[in-house]
Amino acid sequence: MAIYHLSAKVIGRKGGRSCVAAAAYRAGGRLRDERQGIEHDYSRKGGVVHAEILAPENVPDWMRDRDRLWNAVEAVERRKDAQLAREIEVALPRELDRGERLELLRGFVQRQFVDRGMIADLAVHEGRARDGHGQPHAHVMLTLRELTGDGFGKKDRSWNEPELLMGWREAWARDANAALERAGRSERIDHRSLPVQRAEVERQATRARDAGQEERARQLEVKVVELSREPEPKIGPAANALEKRGIETERGNAFRAAQARNAERREWGWRQLELRFELAERGRAFVAAARERIGQLWQRAEAAMEKIRERVMGQMERSDRSADREARRAAVLGRGGAEVQRQDQDISRERPAPVELDPGRRDAILGRHRDKGQERQSSPGRDRERER
């Protein structure tokens, strides 16, 4: 994965440093510091694959000589805490070959530094990263003073503006991404801070999810996990040398602690992401099953409604047939049938009401006879009624 790195720092005499020694180390060569009378030999240093000086067209030829250039810088600076040079360090994309990386570096240095009037001493290193892959990077030492004729003039303080540094960072990301695109690579780098990048990717993932682009949303969520880390502090050459000898340093411990926190964050992030993916997959399976079940129920409902419709239609047809039969029957009977019906109604109206018969007569007709004993038993009762 392509990574972004661009840092800037000033090389000064404070702390006993020398720009001649720094140039010799970065170029992997041998230079003599005339001011201190010390020769710095790094010709056996490995990993330096290219070194050259880029300068404006109007500079004298001696400024293109590394030894004379940096000794002249040492000579023009009088203060014991003088700032001697600025160093820009950039990580070169692994995805490019050596020629493409050098072309990218030269174009960037020319446009951003040399065209502004600086002399740039660049060196390309190819080391080995902790993951076992190559770690190509470049060191660019820059002069701090204006060029006037055959020497150096005043220091240009505008080159120290923070806005200019931010412009360099953005320009490196832009140039590196253009080089990756020309090489047909999909990797990209970003000069912005990790929290800013993570917030933007989270917004993109939300928009993709809302638009129904599940695969795109997943890719962006994976990127969010990768960006959920803290910057790892740089160990530095001195501490790195001690670490290689098995001596723990404060910077090394801080670096390892940051790595451990990032590993824990990454593990937790992957777990959350896997759980989210699993829940989403279960949700989609549930919705699919529910849709299938609803479809089956709908088919059953349609079949039941069809049966009901057929039954209702059958009843309506039978009712229509019965009504047709009655109509045909009435047509056959004609008016005679109506007259018979009216005669029946008249007969029912003329029938006399039943006559209430005398009880004795009724009993005689029905053949009921009361014996004399019953009459005698009932006579005292009648006598008492009479007396009353």
Buried (B, 14 or more C-beta within 10 A) or exposed (E): EBEBBBEBEBBBBEEEBBBBBBBBBBBBBEBBBBEEEEEBEBEEBEBBBBBBBBBBEEBEEEBBEBBBBBBBBBEBBEEEEBBBBBBBBBBBBBBBEEEBBBBBBBEBBEEBBBEEBBBBBBBBBBEEEEEEEEBBBBBBBBBBBEBEEEEBEEBBEEBBEEEBBEEBBBBBBEBBBEBBEEBEBEBBBBBBEBEEBBBBBBEBBEEBBEEEBEEBBBBBBBBBBBBBBEEBEBBBEEBBEBBEEEEEBEBBEBBBEBBEEBEEBBEEBEEEBEEEBEEBEEEEEEEEEEEEEEEEEEEEEEEEEEEEEEEEEEEEEEEEEEEEEEEEEEEEEEEEEEEEEEEEEEEEEEEEEEEEEEEEEEEEEEEEEEEEEEEEEEEEEEEEEEEE
